[in-house]
Amino acid sequence: MNSNKKAAKMVGILFILAAVTAVIGLNLYNPILKGPDYLIKGSEQANQVITGALMELILVVSAVGTATIMFPFLRKYNETIALWHVCFRFLEAIIITVGVISVLSLLTLSREYTAAGAPDIASFHASGTVLIAIHDWTFLLGPNFMLGINTMMYSYIFFKSKLVPRFIPILGMTGAALVFIAALLEMFGVIQQLSIWGALLSLPVAANEMILAVWLIFKGFNVSALAALSTKKNTFGSST
């Protein structure tokens, strides 16, 4: 029982850590991702940009951590969906990491631009545009598209297994559907990701993660639901 509580608390902490580092990392990237003079500002604020990259790497570790720690609990209800959840969470983490690499590559480009005496501005800007586009697409595909799939998977199992109060996974499945729809609309250019509509469609999934995190830290998983899942798994195992 103590190990279950510790695992639940760790999942909650990692959810909060992932959310905090994601917000901080994105804001720290501003000098190199925003404005027409990003090639100059990037190298001037290099430490800030690198710190932003470190924040996103912590986000990656936190995302993988939530998936792997939840797996033993989710698999008690449906091992296939639990395994899919881990795989898609890893894929989300890989996509985010590609975005981090693109930003750090952009920082290198910015340093080269500043170091060059009379740089070919057009070629530098062309390379910079590509690297910014890579980051923007990874930001769309990871924290939106893949996040919607991941959240739907674990929320469905939480809803069916009653490991947490059902209002939480209901909010999670709703938020997962909305953020997935937002990703599709952004991919087709209907709305902008960093817009009021993008924020509104992403708000429920963010609220779900924070509510779930607080619940797991202070309450943990439902003990009777865990016992029921363990009994079901043992019964199934003995019958086979």
C-alpha positions as CSV (number, residue, x, y, z in Angstrom):
1,M,0.0,0.0,0.0
2,N,2.8,2.4,0.9
3,S,4.5,1.7,-2.5
4,N,1.3,2.4,-4.3
5,K,0.9,5.8,-2.5
6,K,4.5,6.7,-3.2
7,A,4.0,5.8,-6.9
8,A,0.8,7.9,-7.1
9,K,2.5,10.8,-5.4
10,M,5.5,10.6,-7.8
11,V,3.1,10.6,-10.8
12,G,1.4,13.7,-9.4
13,I,4.7,15.5,-8.9
14,L,5.9,14.6,-12.4
15,F,2.7,16.0,-13.9
16,I,3.2,19.3,-12.2
17,L,6.9,19.4,-13.0
18,A,6.1,18.7,-16.7
19,A,3.5,21.5,-16.8
20,V,5.8,24.1,-15.0
21,T,8.9,23.3,-17.1
22,A,6.9,23.4,-20.3
23,V,5.6,26.9,-19.6
24,I,9.0,28.2,-18.4
25,G,10.9,26.6,-21.3
26,L,8.6,28.2,-23.9
27,N,8.9,31.6,-22.4
28,L,12.7,31.4,-22.2
29,Y,12.8,30.7,-25.9
30,N,11.3,34.1,-26.7
31,P,14.5,35.8,-27.7
32,I,15.3,33.2,-30.4
33,L,11.8,32.3,-31.6
34,K,10.1,35.7,-31.6
35,G,10.8,38.9,-33.5
36,P,12.7,39.7,-36.7
37,D,16.0,40.1,-35.0
38,Y,16.1,36.6,-33.5
39,L,19.5,35.9,-35.1
40,I,21.0,38.7,-33.0
41,K,18.9,38.3,-29.8
42,G,19.5,34.5,-29.7
43,S,23.3,34.7,-29.3
44,E,22.9,37.7,-26.9
45,Q,20.6,35.7,-24.7
46,A,22.3,32.3,-25.2
47,N,22.2,31.3,-21.5
48,Q,18.5,32.0,-21.4
49,V,17.8,29.9,-24.5
50,I,20.0,27.0,-23.1
51,T,18.1,27.1,-19.8
52,G,14.8,26.9,-21.8
53,A,16.2,23.8,-23.5
54,L,17.1,22.3,-20.2
55,M,13.5,23.0,-19.0
56,E,12.1,21.1,-22.0
57,L,14.5,18.2,-21.3
58,I,13.1,18.0,-17.8
59,L,9.6,18.0,-19.4
60,V,10.7,15.0,-21.5
61,V,12.0,13.1,-18.5
62,S,8.8,14.0,-16.6
63,A,6.5,12.8,-19.4
64,V,8.3,9.5,-19.7
65,G,8.3,9.2,-15.9
66,T,4.5,9.5,-15.7
67,A,3.9,6.9,-18.3
68,T,6.3,4.3,-16.9
69,I,5.2,4.7,-13.3
70,M,1.5,4.5,-14.3
71,F,2.0,1.5,-16.5
72,P,1.8,-1.2,-13.7
73,F,-1.5,0.3,-12.5
74,L,-3.0,0.8,-16.0
75,R,-2.0,-2.7,-17.2
76,K,-4.1,-4.2,-14.4
77,Y,-7.2,-3.1,-16.3
78,N,-6.0,-3.3,-19.9
79,E,-2.4,-4.2,-20.7
80,T,-2.7,-3.4,-24.4
81,I,-3.9,0.2,-23.9
82,A,-1.4,0.7,-21.1
83,L,1.4,-0.4,-23.4
84,W,0.1,1.9,-26.2
85,H,0.1,4.7,-23.7
86,V,3.7,4.2,-22.9
87,C,4.7,4.0,-26.5
88,F,2.8,7.1,-27.5
89,R,4.2,9.0,-24.5
90,F,7.7,8.0,-25.6
91,L,6.8,9.2,-29.1
92,E,5.6,12.5,-27.6
93,A,8.9,12.8,-25.7
94,I,10.9,12.1,-28.9
95,I,9.0,14.8,-30.8
96,I,9.6,17.4,-28.1
97,T,13.3,16.4,-28.0
98,V,13.5,17.1,-31.8
99,G,12.1,20.5,-31.0
100,V,14.8,21.1,-28.4
101,I,17.5,20.1,-30.9
102,S,16.1,22.6,-33.5
103,V,16.2,25.4,-31.0
104,L,19.8,24.6,-30.0
105,S,20.7,24.4,-33.7
106,L,19.1,27.8,-34.2
107,L,21.3,29.1,-31.3
108,T,24.4,27.8,-33.1
109,L,23.2,29.5,-36.3
110,S,22.7,32.8,-34.3
111,R,26.2,32.6,-33.0
112,E,27.6,32.0,-36.4
113,Y,25.6,34.9,-37.8
114,T,27.0,37.2,-35.1
115,A,30.6,36.0,-35.5
116,A,30.5,36.4,-39.3
117,G,31.9,39.8,-40.5
118,A,29.6,40.3,-43.4
119,P,27.1,37.4,-43.4
120,D,24.9,36.4,-46.2
121,I,21.7,37.5,-44.5
122,A,19.4,35.7,-46.9
123,S,20.9,32.3,-46.4
124,F,21.1,32.7,-42.6
125,H,17.4,33.7,-42.5
126,A,16.5,30.8,-44.8
127,S,18.1,28.3,-42.4
128,G,16.6,30.1,-39.4
129,T,13.1,29.8,-40.9
130,V,13.5,26.1,-41.4
131,L,14.7,25.5,-37.8
132,I,11.9,27.7,-36.4
133,A,9.4,25.7,-38.5
134,I,10.7,22.4,-37.1
135,H,10.2,23.7,-33.6
136,D,6.7,25.0,-34.3
137,W,5.7,21.6,-35.9
138,T,7.1,19.6,-33.0
139,F,5.3,21.9,-30.6
140,L,2.1,21.1,-32.4
141,L,2.6,17.4,-32.8
142,G,4.0,16.7,-29.3
143,P,2.2,18.7,-26.7
144,N,-1.1,18.8,-28.7
145,F,-1.6,15.9,-31.1
146,M,0.2,13.1,-29.1
147,L,-0.9,14.6,-25.8
148,G,-4.6,14.2,-26.9
149,I,-4.0,10.5,-27.7
150,N,-2.1,9.8,-24.5
151,T,-4.6,11.6,-22.2
152,M,-7.5,9.7,-23.8
153,M,-5.8,6.4,-23.1
154,Y,-5.0,6.8,-19.5
155,S,-8.3,8.7,-18.8
156,Y,-10.3,5.9,-20.3
157,I,-8.7,3.3,-18.0
158,F,-9.0,5.6,-15.0
159,F,-12.7,6.0,-15.8
160,K,-13.4,2.2,-16.3
161,S,-11.2,1.1,-13.3
162,K,-12.3,3.8,-10.9
163,L,-8.7,4.3,-9.7
164,V,-9.5,8.0,-9.3
165,P,-12.9,9.7,-9.0
166,R,-14.7,9.6,-12.3
167,F,-15.1,13.4,-12.7
168,I,-11.3,13.5,-13.3
169,P,-11.1,11.1,-16.2
170,I,-14.3,12.6,-17.7
171,L,-12.5,15.9,-17.7
172,G,-9.5,14.2,-19.1
173,M,-11.3,12.5,-22.0
174,T,-13.1,15.8,-22.8
175,G,-9.8,17.7,-22.7
176,A,-8.1,15.0,-24.8
177,A,-10.7,15.3,-27.5
178,L,-10.6,19.1,-27.5
179,V,-6.8,19.3,-27.6
180,F,-6.7,16.7,-30.4
181,I,-9.3,18.7,-32.4
182,A,-7.2,21.9,-31.7
183,A,-4.2,20.1,-33.2
184,L,-6.1,19.2,-36.3
185,L,-7.5,22.7,-36.8
186,E,-4.0,24.1,-36.3
187,M,-2.5,21.7,-38.8
188,F,-4.9,22.8,-41.5
189,G,-4.5,26.5,-40.6
190,V,-8.0,27.0,-39.3
191,I,-6.7,28.5,-36.0
192,Q,-3.3,29.5,-34.7
193,Q,-1.7,27.4,-31.9
194,L,-0.8,30.5,-29.9
195,S,-4.2,32.0,-30.0
196,I,-7.3,32.5,-27.9
197,W,-9.0,29.5,-29.5
198,G,-5.9,27.3,-29.1
199,A,-5.7,28.3,-25.5
200,L,-9.4,27.6,-24.8
201,L,-9.3,24.2,-26.5
202,S,-6.1,23.3,-24.5
203,L,-7.4,24.5,-21.1
204,P,-9.5,21.4,-20.1
205,V,-6.6,19.0,-20.7
206,A,-4.3,21.3,-18.6
207,A,-6.9,21.5,-15.9
208,N,-7.2,17.7,-15.9
209,E,-3.5,17.2,-15.4
210,M,-3.3,19.6,-12.5
211,I,-6.5,18.2,-10.8
212,L,-5.2,14.6,-11.3
213,A,-1.8,15.6,-10.0
214,V,-3.1,17.2,-6.8
215,W,-5.5,14.2,-6.2
216,L,-2.7,11.6,-6.7
217,I,-0.3,13.6,-4.4
218,F,-2.8,13.9,-1.5
219,K,-5.2,11.0,-2.0
220,G,-3.4,8.4,-4.3
221,F,-5.2,5.7,-6.2
222,N,-8.4,4.2,-4.9
223,V,-7.4,1.3,-2.7
224,S,-10.5,-0.8,-3.2
225,A,-10.3,-0.3,-7.0
226,L,-6.7,-1.5,-6.9
227,A,-7.7,-4.5,-4.9
228,A,-10.5,-5.3,-7.3
229,L,-8.1,-5.0,-10.3
230,S,-5.5,-7.2,-8.6
231,T,-8.2,-9.9,-7.8
232,K,-9.4,-9.8,-11.4
233,K,-5.9,-10.1,-12.8
234,N,-5.1,-13.0,-10.4
235,T,-8.3,-14.8,-11.2
236,F,-7.7,-14.4,-14.9
237,G,-4.1,-15.6,-14.6
238,S,-5.1,-18.7,-12.6
239,S,-7.8,-19.6,-15.1
240,T,-5.4,-19.5,-18.0
